[in-house]
Amino acid sequence: GDVYKRQECFLCKAWRLTGFICNSFKKRNPPTALLCSTYKNLKIPLAKKESYENICAIIECNTKMKVAYNIPRENALKEPLYFALLLLPPYIDIKYAITFTNGEVAENNLKVTERVEDIHSSLYYEHKSKQREFIKAESLFKDWRVDTEEDLRRMIEIDYSKTKLEKLTNEESHKVLNVFYEYADKIRDLFILLAAKSSYPYISRFCFNGYLKKQNILGNACTLSDVDRYFIATSLHSEKDSIVMDNNFPRYQLLEVLLRIANRKYKETSAAKTYSSALKMFLNELFAKEEFEVRKFREEKVWSLPMDDLLRGNVLELRHIFKASAEGERFVTVKSAVSLAKQGMSVSEYTVIEAYCQSKMAVIDEARQGHEYKQMVFEEFLEFLVRIADKIRTPKRIPIEEKVDKLLGSLLPKYKLVKRPAFLPEDN
């Protein structure tokens, strides 16, 4: 018992997992305090086999260790023998004896030697912990709605119905619509990219032109002046069917502008024979040069087990901040998000609005759900904080979880809250 009162580290001091056979456990309980937590005392009596020249006990345990003890046939056991497996320091000696029915006593001396090999990680625990992985349905982001193929098709269908493309393409309208269906997820991501840098939730004409120029995709056949004319043409709708703003346009007009550019670049130059083929050629070229980081960031950095554990550990505090920012409502607005960011977050208002836009779930029907663009729910709010933390500059590059941890450490005290450690399941 004195050995274990020293509170030494069994790894640093090279303790060895030692097995031995004895018969002293019959009259008293085994010294369980001395055992490694991985294993219980194994009480395995030796079987008598008269046909064998020697009675041999081979005991296997999950260390893959085998212990054999041979007893001469002429000696019968006075009591069952037991196998004990202990984690012992290299400076201890164990003396034990085995008594036979004829009165003979076999003295044994076990000297524990220093361990030179590494202890396998499975020996540290009573059982191997289940390998944890991020499961969205069990995370804080379980209510974050992921767009299905049906959602995206419905979004394109609704947006397409608001344009003049059906009249422009005539009999080819359904083929053009099918091309938009094919690229629906990319079009949604393009809208988020442009709206986040424009007058959210609208796309700035100047931002759109700047994006096309940066991508160097127009070529000689189509100029930025042509794009300006297409922008004006798409805006000539009745007030009942569209939202017309100076130099800004809503998502559905993006479809019409894209088709008009494709028509100018490919169909009018005879590079394509139909509207649908021209549109497909243009979208292929456009999206081949663009890697949308919005979804990639979410799937790799936000929807991860370390991030979910960190946020889950402080979820009550984060809900408190969310309610305080919502000012009695169920949602955080863009204005409230900007006010929140001013509390010690060294980011610009432009960065806050960009993170706000990128954290939002897609709005399928802008006419009916347009208000959702400026109503952030809690699951979106969590992603918003992660994106803000990622934008904050640090002296050296550090993991995103550490950035969020630092953000919480500075934000929570402003609400008289204390940052808590990351969530850790009991079985770990």
C-alpha positions as CSV (number, residue, x, y, z in Angstrom):
1,G,0.0,0.0,0.0
2,D,2.9,2.4,0.7
3,V,4.0,2.0,-2.9
4,Y,0.8,3.6,-4.2
5,K,0.8,6.4,-1.7
6,R,3.8,7.9,-3.4
7,Q,1.5,9.1,-6.2
8,E,4.1,8.5,-8.9
9,C,3.3,8.6,-12.6
10,F,3.3,5.0,-13.7
11,L,4.4,6.2,-17.2
12,C,7.3,8.4,-16.2
13,K,8.6,5.9,-13.6
14,A,8.3,3.0,-16.1
15,W,6.1,0.8,-14.0
16,R,5.5,-2.7,-15.5
17,L,2.3,-4.7,-15.8
18,T,3.3,-7.8,-13.9
19,G,1.5,-11.1,-13.7
20,F,2.1,-13.8,-11.1
21,I,0.4,-16.9,-9.6
22,C,-0.4,-17.3,-6.0
23,N,-2.8,-19.1,-3.7
24,S,-3.2,-16.4,-1.0
25,F,-6.5,-14.9,-2.3
26,K,-8.6,-17.6,-0.8
27,K,-8.7,-16.3,2.8
28,R,-8.8,-12.6,2.1
29,N,-9.9,-10.3,-0.6
30,P,-7.4,-9.4,-3.3
31,P,-5.7,-6.0,-3.1
32,T,-7.8,-4.2,-5.7
33,A,-6.3,-0.9,-4.8
34,L,-3.0,-2.1,-6.3
35,L,-4.4,-3.1,-9.6
36,C,-4.3,-1.2,-12.9
37,S,-7.8,0.1,-13.7
38,T,-7.7,-1.8,-16.9
39,Y,-8.1,-5.2,-15.4
40,K,-9.8,-6.9,-12.5
41,N,-8.1,-9.7,-10.4
42,L,-8.4,-12.9,-12.4
43,K,-9.2,-15.8,-10.1
44,I,-8.6,-18.9,-12.3
45,P,-8.2,-22.2,-10.4
46,L,-5.9,-24.7,-12.1
47,A,-7.6,-27.9,-13.4
48,K,-6.2,-31.3,-12.4
49,K,-5.4,-33.4,-15.4
50,E,-4.0,-36.8,-14.3
51,S,-3.2,-37.8,-17.9
52,Y,-0.6,-35.0,-18.2
53,E,2.9,-35.5,-16.9
54,N,2.7,-31.9,-15.7
55,I,-0.2,-29.8,-14.7
56,C,0.1,-26.6,-16.7
57,A,-1.9,-23.4,-16.4
58,I,-1.9,-21.1,-19.4
59,I,-3.8,-17.9,-18.7
60,E,-4.6,-15.4,-21.4
61,C,-5.9,-11.9,-20.8
62,N,-6.5,-8.9,-23.1
63,T,-2.9,-7.8,-22.8
64,K,-2.1,-10.8,-25.0
65,M,0.2,-11.9,-22.2
66,K,0.4,-15.7,-21.5
67,V,1.5,-17.0,-18.1
68,A,2.4,-20.6,-17.7
69,Y,3.1,-22.3,-14.3
70,N,4.2,-26.0,-14.2
71,I,3.5,-28.2,-11.2
72,P,5.0,-31.7,-10.9
73,R,2.4,-34.4,-11.3
74,E,3.2,-36.1,-8.0
75,N,2.3,-33.0,-6.0
76,A,-1.4,-32.2,-5.6
77,L,-2.6,-28.7,-4.9
78,K,-3.8,-27.9,-1.4
79,E,-5.9,-25.0,-2.7
80,P,-6.7,-23.4,-6.0
81,L,-4.1,-21.1,-7.6
82,Y,-5.0,-17.7,-8.8
83,F,-3.5,-15.3,-11.3
84,A,-3.0,-11.7,-10.4
85,L,-2.1,-8.9,-12.8
86,L,-0.7,-5.8,-11.1
87,L,0.9,-2.6,-12.3
88,L,4.1,-2.4,-10.2
89,P,7.1,-0.1,-9.9
90,P,10.6,-1.4,-10.9
91,Y,12.0,-1.3,-7.4
92,I,9.7,-3.8,-5.7
93,D,10.2,-7.5,-4.9
94,I,7.3,-9.9,-4.4
95,K,7.8,-13.1,-2.4
96,Y,5.1,-15.7,-2.4
97,A,4.7,-19.5,-1.7
98,I,2.6,-22.3,-3.1
99,T,1.7,-25.1,-0.6
100,F,1.1,-28.7,-1.7
101,T,-0.9,-31.5,0.1
102,N,2.3,-33.4,0.9
103,G,3.4,-30.4,2.9
104,E,6.0,-29.2,0.5
105,V,6.2,-25.4,0.0
106,A,7.5,-23.8,-3.2
107,E,9.1,-20.5,-2.5
108,N,8.9,-17.9,-5.3
109,N,10.6,-14.6,-5.6
110,L,9.4,-12.1,-8.2
111,K,11.6,-9.2,-9.0
112,V,9.9,-6.4,-11.0
113,T,12.3,-5.1,-13.7
114,E,12.1,-1.7,-15.3
115,R,9.8,-1.4,-18.3
116,V,11.5,-0.4,-21.5
117,E,8.6,-0.8,-24.0
118,D,5.8,1.7,-24.3
119,I,2.5,0.8,-22.7
120,H,-0.3,0.5,-25.3
121,S,-2.9,3.2,-25.0
122,S,-5.6,0.6,-24.5
123,L,-4.1,-0.2,-21.1
124,Y,-4.8,3.3,-19.8
125,Y,-8.6,2.7,-19.5
126,E,-10.8,-0.1,-18.3
127,H,-12.3,-0.2,-21.8
128,K,-11.5,1.5,-25.1
129,S,-13.5,4.7,-25.4
130,K,-15.8,4.8,-28.4
131,Q,-14.3,6.9,-31.1
132,R,-16.4,10.1,-31.2
133,E,-17.3,11.8,-34.4
134,F,-19.4,14.8,-35.4
135,I,-23.0,13.9,-36.0
136,K,-25.0,17.0,-37.1
137,A,-28.4,15.5,-35.9
138,E,-26.9,15.3,-32.3
139,S,-25.1,18.6,-32.4
140,L,-26.0,22.2,-31.6
141,F,-26.6,22.6,-35.4
142,K,-29.2,20.0,-35.7
143,D,-31.9,22.5,-36.6
144,W,-29.7,24.2,-39.2
145,R,-31.6,23.4,-42.4
146,V,-29.5,21.9,-45.2
147,D,-31.0,22.5,-48.6
148,T,-32.2,19.4,-50.3
149,E,-32.4,19.0,-54.1
150,E,-36.1,19.6,-53.9
151,D,-35.5,22.9,-52.0
152,L,-33.1,24.1,-54.6
153,R,-35.3,23.2,-57.6
154,R,-38.2,25.0,-55.9
155,M,-36.0,28.0,-55.3
156,I,-35.0,28.1,-59.0
157,E,-38.5,27.5,-60.2
158,I,-39.9,30.4,-58.1
159,D,-37.1,32.8,-59.2
160,Y,-37.4,31.8,-62.8
161,S,-41.2,32.5,-62.8
162,K,-40.5,36.1,-61.8
163,T,-38.2,36.8,-64.8
164,K,-38.9,37.4,-68.5
165,L,-36.9,34.4,-69.5
166,E,-39.9,32.2,-70.5
167,K,-40.9,34.9,-73.1
168,L,-37.3,35.4,-74.2
169,T,-36.5,31.7,-74.7
170,N,-40.0,30.6,-76.0
171,E,-40.1,26.9,-76.7
172,E,-36.7,26.3,-75.2
173,S,-37.8,27.6,-71.8
174,H,-38.0,24.2,-70.1
175,K,-34.4,23.3,-71.3
176,V,-33.1,26.6,-69.9
177,L,-34.8,25.9,-66.7
178,N,-33.3,22.4,-66.5
179,V,-29.8,23.9,-66.9
180,F,-30.5,26.3,-63.9
181,Y,-31.7,23.2,-62.0
182,E,-28.4,21.5,-62.7
183,Y,-26.4,24.4,-61.3
184,A,-28.9,25.4,-58.5
185,D,-26.4,24.9,-55.6
186,K,-23.7,26.9,-57.4
187,I,-26.1,29.8,-58.2
188,R,-27.2,29.9,-54.5
189,D,-23.6,30.1,-53.4
190,L,-22.8,32.8,-56.0
191,F,-25.7,34.9,-54.7
192,I,-24.4,34.5,-51.1
193,L,-20.9,35.5,-52.2
194,L,-22.1,38.6,-54.1
195,A,-24.8,39.7,-51.6
196,A,-22.3,39.4,-48.7
197,K,-20.1,42.0,-50.4
198,S,-23.0,44.2,-51.6
199,S,-26.1,45.7,-50.1
200,Y,-27.3,42.5,-48.4
201,P,-29.7,40.9,-49.2
202,Y,-29.4,42.5,-52.7
203,I,-26.6,42.3,-55.2
204,S,-24.9,45.5,-56.1
205,R,-24.5,46.1,-59.8
206,F,-21.0,47.5,-59.2
207,C,-20.0,44.4,-57.1
208,F,-21.4,42.1,-59.8
209,N,-19.4,43.9,-62.5
210,G,-16.3,43.8,-60.4
211,Y,-16.7,40.1,-59.9
212,L,-17.0,39.5,-63.6
213,K,-14.0,41.6,-64.3
214,K,-12.0,39.7,-61.7
215,Q,-13.0,36.4,-63.1
216,N,-12.0,37.6,-66.6
217,I,-14.8,35.7,-68.1
218,L,-16.6,38.1,-70.4
219,G,-14.1,38.0,-73.3
220,N,-14.3,40.3,-76.3
221,A,-17.9,39.5,-77.3
222,C,-19.5,40.9,-74.1
223,T,-18.4,44.0,-72.3
224,L,-19.3,45.5,-69.0
225,S,-21.4,48.1,-70.8
226,D,-23.5,45.2,-72.2
227,V,-23.9,43.9,-68.6
228,D,-25.1,47.3,-67.5
229,R,-27.8,47.2,-70.2
230,Y,-28.8,43.7,-69.2
231,F,-29.1,44.9,-65.6
232,I,-31.5,47.7,-66.7
233,A,-33.5,45.3,-68.9
234,T,-34.0,42.9,-66.0
235,S,-35.2,45.7,-63.8
236,L,-38.1,46.7,-66.2
237,H,-40.8,44.8,-64.3
238,S,-43.9,46.0,-62.7
239,E,-43.6,46.8,-59.0
240,K,-46.1,44.0,-58.3
241,D,-43.6,41.3,-59.5
242,S,-40.3,42.6,-58.5
243,I,-38.2,44.8,-56.1
244,V,-36.5,47.6,-58.0
245,M,-33.7,49.4,-56.3
246,D,-31.2,51.8,-57.7
247,N,-28.0,49.9,-58.6
248,N,-29.1,46.8,-56.7
249,F,-31.1,43.7,-57.7
250,P,-32.6,40.7,-55.9
251,R,-31.6,37.1,-56.4
252,Y,-34.1,36.2,-59.1
253,Q,-32.7,38.8,-61.5
254,L,-29.4,37.1,-61.3
255,L,-30.8,34.3,-63.4
256,E,-31.8,36.6,-66.2
257,V,-28.5,38.5,-66.2
258,L,-26.6,35.2,-66.4
259,L,-28.6,34.0,-69.4
260,R,-28.3,37.3,-71.2
261,I,-24.5,37.3,-70.8
262,A,-24.4,33.7,-72.1
263,N,-26.6,34.6,-75.0
264,R,-24.3,37.5,-76.0
265,K,-21.0,35.5,-75.5
266,Y,-22.0,32.2,-77.1
267,K,-25.3,32.2,-79.0
268,E,-24.9,35.5,-80.9
269,T,-21.3,34.6,-81.8
270,S,-22.6,31.2,-83.2
271,A,-20.4,29.4,-80.6
272,A,-23.7,27.8,-79.4
273,K,-26.9,27.1,-81.3
274,T,-29.4,27.3,-78.4
275,Y,-30.0,29.3,-75.3
276,S,-29.7,26.2,-73.1
277,S,-26.3,25.2,-74.6
278,A,-25.0,28.7,-74.4
279,L,-26.1,29.0,-70.7
280,K,-24.4,25.6,-69.9
281,M,-21.2,26.7,-71.5
282,F,-21.1,30.0,-69.7
283,L,-22.0,28.5,-66.3
284,N,-19.4,25.7,-66.8
285,E,-16.7,28.4,-67.4
286,L,-17.9,30.6,-64.6
287,F,-18.0,28.0,-61.9
288,A,-14.9,26.2,-63.0
289,K,-12.9,29.3,-61.8
290,E,-14.8,29.7,-58.5
291,E,-14.4,27.8,-55.3
292,F,-17.1,28.8,-53.0
293,E,-15.6,28.9,-49.5
294,V,-18.9,29.5,-47.7
295,R,-20.0,25.9,-47.5
296,K,-16.5,24.6,-47.2
297,F,-15.9,26.7,-44.1
298,R,-19.1,25.6,-42.5
299,E,-18.6,21.9,-43.2
300,E,-14.9,21.8,-42.2
301,K,-14.6,24.4,-39.4
302,V,-18.1,25.0,-37.9
303,W,-19.6,21.5,-38.2
304,S,-16.8,19.8,-36.4
305,L,-16.6,17.9,-33.1
306,P,-14.1,20.2,-31.4
307,M,-16.1,23.3,-32.3
308,D,-19.4,21.7,-31.2
309,D,-17.8,20.6,-27.9
310,L,-16.5,24.2,-27.3
311,L,-19.8,25.8,-28.0
312,R,-21.8,23.2,-26.1
313,G,-19.7,23.8,-23.0
314,N,-20.9,27.5,-23.2
315,V,-24.3,27.0,-24.7
316,L,-26.2,28.6,-21.7
317,E,-24.0,31.6,-21.8
318,L,-24.4,31.9,-25.6
319,R,-28.2,31.7,-25.4
320,H,-28.1,34.5,-22.8
321,I,-26.1,36.7,-25.2
322,F,-28.4,35.8,-28.1
323,K,-31.5,36.8,-26.1
324,A,-29.8,40.0,-25.0
325,S,-28.8,40.8,-28.6
326,A,-32.3,40.0,-29.9
327,E,-33.8,42.7,-27.6
328,G,-36.9,40.7,-26.7
329,E,-37.3,39.2,-30.1
330,R,-36.6,35.7,-31.3
331,F,-34.1,36.8,-33.9
332,V,-30.9,38.8,-34.1
333,T,-31.0,41.5,-36.8
334,V,-28.2,42.9,-38.8
335,K,-28.2,46.0,-36.7
336,S,-28.0,44.0,-33.5
337,A,-25.2,41.9,-34.9
338,V,-23.2,45.1,-35.7
339,S,-23.9,46.4,-32.2
340,L,-22.7,43.1,-30.7
341,A,-19.5,43.2,-32.7
342,K,-18.6,46.6,-31.4
343,Q,-18.1,45.1,-27.9
344,G,-14.5,44.3,-28.1
345,M,-14.4,42.6,-31.5
346,S,-11.8,44.2,-33.7
347,V,-13.7,43.8,-37.0
348,S,-15.3,46.3,-39.4
349,E,-19.0,46.7,-40.0
350,Y,-18.5,45.4,-43.5
351,T,-17.0,42.2,-42.0
352,V,-19.9,41.7,-39.6
353,I,-22.5,42.0,-42.4
354,E,-20.5,39.6,-44.6
355,A,-20.3,37.0,-41.7
356,Y,-24.0,37.6,-41.0
357,C,-24.9,36.8,-44.7
358,Q,-22.7,33.8,-44.9
359,S,-24.1,32.3,-41.7
360,K,-27.7,32.4,-42.9
361,M,-29.8,29.5,-44.2
362,A,-31.1,29.9,-47.7
363,V,-34.4,31.6,-48.3
364,I,-36.4,29.6,-50.8
365,D,-39.2,32.0,-51.6
366,E,-38.0,35.6,-51.4
367,A,-41.6,37.0,-51.8
368,R,-42.9,35.1,-48.8
369,Q,-39.8,34.6,-46.7
370,G,-37.8,37.7,-47.6
371,H,-38.0,38.9,-44.0
372,E,-35.8,35.9,-42.9
373,Y,-32.8,37.5,-44.6
374,K,-32.6,39.8,-41.6
375,Q,-33.7,37.5,-38.9
376,M,-30.9,35.3,-37.5
377,V,-31.9,32.3,-35.4
378,F,-29.6,30.7,-32.7
379,E,-28.0,28.1,-34.9
380,E,-27.0,30.7,-37.4
381,F,-25.8,32.9,-34.5
382,L,-23.4,30.3,-33.4
383,E,-21.9,30.1,-37.0
384,F,-21.8,33.9,-37.1
385,L,-19.6,34.0,-34.0
386,V,-17.2,31.4,-35.5
387,R,-16.9,33.4,-38.7
388,I,-16.3,36.6,-36.8
389,A,-13.6,34.8,-34.7
390,D,-12.0,33.6,-37.9
391,K,-11.8,37.2,-39.2
392,I,-10.0,38.6,-36.1
393,R,-6.3,38.9,-36.7
394,T,-3.9,37.2,-34.4
395,P,-0.1,37.6,-34.1
396,K,0.4,34.0,-35.3
397,R,-1.8,31.4,-37.0
398,I,-3.8,29.4,-34.5
399,P,-6.6,26.8,-34.9
400,I,-10.1,28.1,-35.3
401,E,-11.2,26.5,-32.0
402,E,-8.6,28.6,-30.2
403,K,-9.8,31.7,-31.9
404,V,-13.4,31.1,-30.9
405,D,-12.2,30.3,-27.3
406,K,-10.4,33.7,-27.2
407,L,-13.5,35.4,-28.6
408,L,-15.7,33.9,-25.9
409,G,-13.1,34.8,-23.2
410,S,-13.4,38.5,-24.2
411,L,-17.1,38.5,-25.0
412,L,-18.7,36.7,-22.1
413,P,-17.3,38.9,-19.2
414,K,-19.1,41.9,-20.9
415,Y,-22.3,40.2,-20.0
416,K,-21.0,39.2,-16.5
417,L,-20.6,35.6,-17.6
418,V,-17.7,33.2,-17.2
419,K,-16.3,31.2,-20.0
420,R,-16.5,27.4,-19.4
421,P,-14.3,24.6,-20.7
422,A,-15.4,22.6,-23.7
423,F,-17.9,19.9,-23.2
424,L,-16.5,16.4,-22.5
425,P,-18.7,13.3,-22.3
426,E,-18.6,11.3,-19.1
427,D,-17.2,8.2,-20.7
428,N,-14.2,10.1,-21.9
